[in-house]
Structures are given as structure tokens and as C-alpha cells.
Amino acid sequence: MCNDDNTDNRFLKPLGRFPAIEEDEAPYRLLCNEYPPAKD
């Protein structure tokens, strides 16, 4: 028998492409788009 992806893979709830991340501590380093905006 061969694998049929349309009927063989069953999941209880649909999964997205990327899992949700639960942050448990403050960031150690920020990415460039995470810095607060500069003031004039």
C-alpha cells in the first residue's frame, strides 16, 4: 500500500504554517524592526 496524503493524515485541529510562540522572558536582543521609533 502507498501513502495517500489526502486521506491518511488526520489532525484534531488545523495547524498553521508557523506555530504560535509563547514568550516566557524579555528579549535579550532586539531585531531592527523591534526598536522603538526615533524621536525628532
Gaussian input, Z-matrix of N, CA and C with variables (Angstrom, degrees):
# hf/3-21g

backbone

0 1
 N
 C     1     B1
 C     2     B2     1     A1
 N     3     B3     2     A2     1     D1
 C     4     B4     3     A3     2     D2
 C     5     B5     4     A4     3     D3
 N     6     B6     5     A5     4     D4
 C     7     B7     6     A6     5     D5
 C     8     B8     7     A7     6     D6
 N     9     B9     8     A8     7     D7
 C    10    B10     9     A9     8     D8
 C    11    B11    10    A10     9     D9
 N    12    B12    11    A11    10    D10
 C    13    B13    12    A12    11    D11
 C    14    B14    13    A13    12    D12
 N    15    B15    14    A14    13    D13
 C    16    B16    15    A15    14    D14
 C    17    B17    16    A16    15    D15
 N    18    B18    17    A17    16    D16
 C    19    B19    18    A18    17    D17
 C    20    B20    19    A19    18    D18
 N    21    B21    20    A20    19    D19
 C    22    B22    21    A21    20    D20
 C    23    B23    22    A22    21    D21
 N    24    B24    23    A23    22    D22
 C    25    B25    24    A24    23    D23
 C    26    B26    25    A25    24    D24
 N    27    B27    26    A26    25    D25
 C    28    B28    27    A27    26    D26
 C    29    B29    28    A28    27    D27
 N    30    B30    29    A29    28    D28
 C    31    B31    30    A30    29    D29
 C    32    B32    31    A31    30    D30
 N    33    B33    32    A32    31    D31
 C    34    B34    33    A33    32    D32
 C    35    B35    34    A34    33    D33
 N    36    B36    35    A35    34    D34
 C    37    B37    36    A36    35    D35
 C    38    B38    37    A37    36    D36
 N    39    B39    38    A38    37    D37
 C    40    B40    39    A39    38    D38
 C    41    B41    40    A40    39    D39
 N    42    B42    41    A41    40    D40
 C    43    B43    42    A42    41    D41
 C    44    B44    43    A43    42    D42
 N    45    B45    44    A44    43    D43
 C    46    B46    45    A45    44    D44
 C    47    B47    46    A46    45    D45
 N    48    B48    47    A47    46    D46
 C    49    B49    48    A48    47    D47
 C    50    B50    49    A49    48    D48
 N    51    B51    50    A50    49    D49
 C    52    B52    51    A51    50    D50
 C    53    B53    52    A52    51    D51
 N    54    B54    53    A53    52    D52
 C    55    B55    54    A54    53    D53
 C    56    B56    55    A55    54    D54
 N    57    B57    56    A56    55    D55
 C    58    B58    57    A57    56    D56
 C    59    B59    58    A58    57    D57
 N    60    B60    59    A59    58    D58
 C    61    B61    60    A60    59    D59
 C    62    B62    61    A61    60    D60
 N    63    B63    62    A62    61    D61
 C    64    B64    63    A63    62    D62
 C    65    B65    64    A64    63    D63
 N    66    B66    65    A65    64    D64
 C    67    B67    66    A66    65    D65
 C    68    B68    67    A67    66    D66
 N    69    B69    68    A68    67    D67
 C    70    B70    69    A69    68    D68
 C    71    B71    70    A70    69    D69
 N    72    B72    71    A71    70    D70
 C    73    B73    72    A72    71    D71
 C    74    B74    73    A73    72    D72
 N    75    B75    74    A74    73    D73
 C    76    B76    75    A75    74    D74
 C    77    B77    76    A76    75    D75
 N    78    B78    77    A77    76    D76
 C    79    B79    78    A78    77    D77
 C    80    B80    79    A79    78    D78
 N    81    B81    80    A80    79    D79
 C    82    B82    81    A81    80    D80
 C    83    B83    82    A82    81    D81
 N    84    B84    83    A83    82    D82
 C    85    B85    84    A84    83    D83
 C    86    B86    85    A85    84    D84
 N    87    B87    86    A86    85    D85
 C    88    B88    87    A87    86    D86
 C    89    B89    88    A88    87    D87
 N    90    B90    89    A89    88    D88
 C    91    B91    90    A90    89    D89
 C    92    B92    91    A91    90    D90
 N    93    B93    92    A92    91    D91
 C    94    B94    93    A93    92    D92
 C    95    B95    94    A94    93    D93
 N    96    B96    95    A95    94    D94
 C    97    B97    96    A96    95    D95
 C    98    B98    97    A97    96    D96
 N    99    B99    98    A98    97    D97
 C   100   B100    99    A99    98    D98
 C   101   B101   100   A100    99    D99
 N   102   B102   101   A101   100   D100
 C   103   B103   102   A102   101   D101
 C   104   B104   103   A103   102   D102
 N   105   B105   104   A104   103   D103
 C   106   B106   105   A105   104   D104
 C   107   B107   106   A106   105   D105
 N   108   B108   107   A107   106   D106
 C   109   B109   108   A108   107   D107
 C   110   B110   109   A109   108   D108
 N   111   B111   110   A110   109   D109
 C   112   B112   111   A111   110   D110
 C   113   B113   112   A112   111   D111
 N   114   B114   113   A113   112   D112
 C   115   B115   114   A114   113   D113
 C   116   B116   115   A115   114   D114
 N   117   B117   116   A116   115   D115
 C   118   B118   117   A117   116   D116
 C   119   B119   118   A118   117   D117

   B1=1.4558
   B2=1.5258
   B3=1.2881
   B4=1.4571
   B5=1.5344
   B6=1.2947
   B7=1.4607
   B8=1.5281
   B9=1.3251
   B10=1.4538
   B11=1.5225
   B12=1.3343
   B13=1.4591
   B14=1.5223
   B15=1.2948
   B16=1.4683
   B17=1.5222
   B18=1.3113
   B19=1.4598
   B20=1.5213
   B21=1.3236
   B22=1.4614
   B23=1.5200
   B24=1.2987
   B25=1.4664
   B26=1.5226
   B27=1.3204
   B28=1.4644
   B29=1.5244
   B30=1.3126
   B31=1.4547
   B32=1.5191
   B33=1.3412
   B34=1.4581
   B35=1.5120
   B36=1.3202
   B37=1.4579
   B38=1.5244
   B39=1.3190
   B40=1.4607
   B41=1.5285
   B42=1.3051
   B43=1.4548
   B44=1.5200
   B45=1.3222
   B46=1.4527
   B47=1.5168
   B48=1.3042
   B49=1.4646
   B50=1.5239
   B51=1.3483
   B52=1.4597
   B53=1.5201
   B54=1.3078
   B55=1.4663
   B56=1.5278
   B57=1.3209
   B58=1.4693
   B59=1.5328
   B60=1.3145
   B61=1.4632
   B62=1.5180
   B63=1.3133
   B64=1.4600
   B65=1.5233
   B66=1.3318
   B67=1.4599
   B68=1.5310
   B69=1.3327
   B70=1.4531
   B71=1.5269
   B72=1.3355
   B73=1.4570
   B74=1.5287
   B75=1.3144
   B76=1.4720
   B77=1.5324
   B78=1.3396
   B79=1.4686
   B80=1.5275
   B81=1.3145
   B82=1.4641
   B83=1.5276
   B84=1.3277
   B85=1.4627
   B86=1.5176
   B87=1.3280
   B88=1.4522
   B89=1.5226
   B90=1.3165
   B91=1.4523
   B92=1.5218
   B93=1.3188
   B94=1.4683
   B95=1.5234
   B96=1.3210
   B97=1.4681
   B98=1.5334
   B99=1.3254
   B100=1.4550
   B101=1.5396
   B102=1.3388
   B103=1.4653
   B104=1.5247
   B105=1.3388
   B106=1.4665
   B107=1.5236
   B108=1.3361
   B109=1.4531
   B110=1.5317
   B111=1.3393
   B112=1.4594
   B113=1.5148
   B114=1.3176
   B115=1.4634
   B116=1.5124
   B117=1.3205
   B118=1.4819
   B119=1.4978
   A1=109.31
   A2=115.49
   A3=119.86
   A4=109.53
   A5=114.93
   A6=121.42
   A7=109.80
   A8=116.40
   A9=122.07
   A10=107.50
   A11=118.04
   A12=121.53
   A13=113.51
   A14=118.99
   A15=120.88
   A16=112.69
   A17=118.62
   A18=120.08
   A19=113.47
   A20=119.32
   A21=121.11
   A22=114.09
   A23=118.01
   A24=120.94
   A25=109.92
   A26=116.21
   A27=122.05
   A28=108.72
   A29=116.52
   A30=122.08
   A31=108.73
   A32=117.19
   A33=120.66
   A34=112.33
   A35=116.89
   A36=120.09
   A37=108.47
   A38=117.78
   A39=119.74
   A40=111.77
   A41=115.82
   A42=121.95
   A43=109.56
   A44=116.39
   A45=121.17
   A46=110.08
   A47=115.29
   A48=119.02
   A49=111.51
   A50=116.54
   A51=120.89
   A52=109.31
   A53=118.95
   A54=120.92
   A55=110.63
   A56=115.97
   A57=120.45
   A58=108.72
   A59=116.04
   A60=121.32
   A61=108.68
   A62=116.40
   A63=121.61
   A64=107.81
   A65=116.33
   A66=120.63
   A67=108.71
   A68=116.96
   A69=120.17
   A70=113.18
   A71=116.91
   A72=120.27
   A73=108.98
   A74=115.03
   A75=120.47
   A76=109.90
   A77=118.46
   A78=119.95
   A79=111.41
   A80=115.26
   A81=121.50
   A82=109.97
   A83=116.85
   A84=123.29
   A85=108.20
   A86=116.33
   A87=121.18
   A88=110.75
   A89=115.62
   A90=120.71
   A91=108.85
   A92=117.20
   A93=120.02
   A94=112.20
   A95=119.26
   A96=120.59
   A97=113.00
   A98=119.00
   A99=122.31
   A100=113.03
   A101=117.12
   A102=119.97
   A103=109.87
   A104=117.43
   A105=118.83
   A106=110.47
   A107=117.94
   A108=119.73
   A109=111.59
   A110=116.97
   A111=122.33
   A112=110.19
   A113=116.12
   A114=121.12
   A115=109.54
   A116=116.21
   A117=120.70
   A118=112.08
   D1=149.02
   D2=178.47
   D3=-111.03
   D4=162.64
   D5=179.99
   D6=-78.82
   D7=132.51
   D8=175.67
   D9=-115.76
   D10=103.93
   D11=-175.82
   D12=-62.96
   D13=-22.93
   D14=-179.07
   D15=-74.45
   D16=-26.45
   D17=-176.70
   D18=-122.32
   D19=-19.22
   D20=-175.69
   D21=-83.59
   D22=-30.47
   D23=-176.11
   D24=-91.90
   D25=109.18
   D26=179.46
   D27=-119.27
   D28=132.39
   D29=178.55
   D30=-127.28
   D31=146.59
   D32=-178.61
   D33=-65.15
   D34=-43.27
   D35=177.43
   D36=-133.86
   D37=148.24
   D38=-177.66
   D39=-64.21
   D40=141.98
   D41=179.48
   D42=-107.50
   D43=141.58
   D44=175.42
   D45=-81.92
   D46=179.03
   D47=179.92
   D48=-69.38
   D49=-40.44
   D50=179.15
   D51=-117.86
   D52=135.28
   D53=179.29
   D54=-73.12
   D55=155.63
   D56=175.88
   D57=-72.11
   D58=144.31
   D59=-179.68
   D60=-107.78
   D61=127.59
   D62=176.18
   D63=-97.88
   D64=109.81
   D65=-179.67
   D66=-75.59
   D67=128.50
   D68=179.65
   D69=-115.13
   D70=-0.14
   D71=174.51
   D72=-155.96
   D73=163.30
   D74=-178.43
   D75=-66.45
   D76=151.69
   D77=-179.82
   D78=-66.20
   D79=141.18
   D80=178.61
   D81=-80.66
   D82=-41.96
   D83=176.78
   D84=-136.23
   D85=144.99
   D86=-178.92
   D87=-98.15
   D88=151.07
   D89=171.06
   D90=-81.26
   D91=164.43
   D92=-175.09
   D93=-60.93
   D94=-32.33
   D95=179.97
   D96=-86.23
   D97=1.52
   D98=-179.47
   D99=-100.99
   D100=-6.90
   D101=177.66
   D102=-71.72
   D103=150.15
   D104=176.52
   D105=-67.01
   D106=153.54
   D107=-179.11
   D108=-65.12
   D109=147.57
   D110=179.55
   D111=-72.83
   D112=144.27
   D113=177.61
   D114=-94.18
   D115=145.27
   D116=179.07
   D117=-79.93

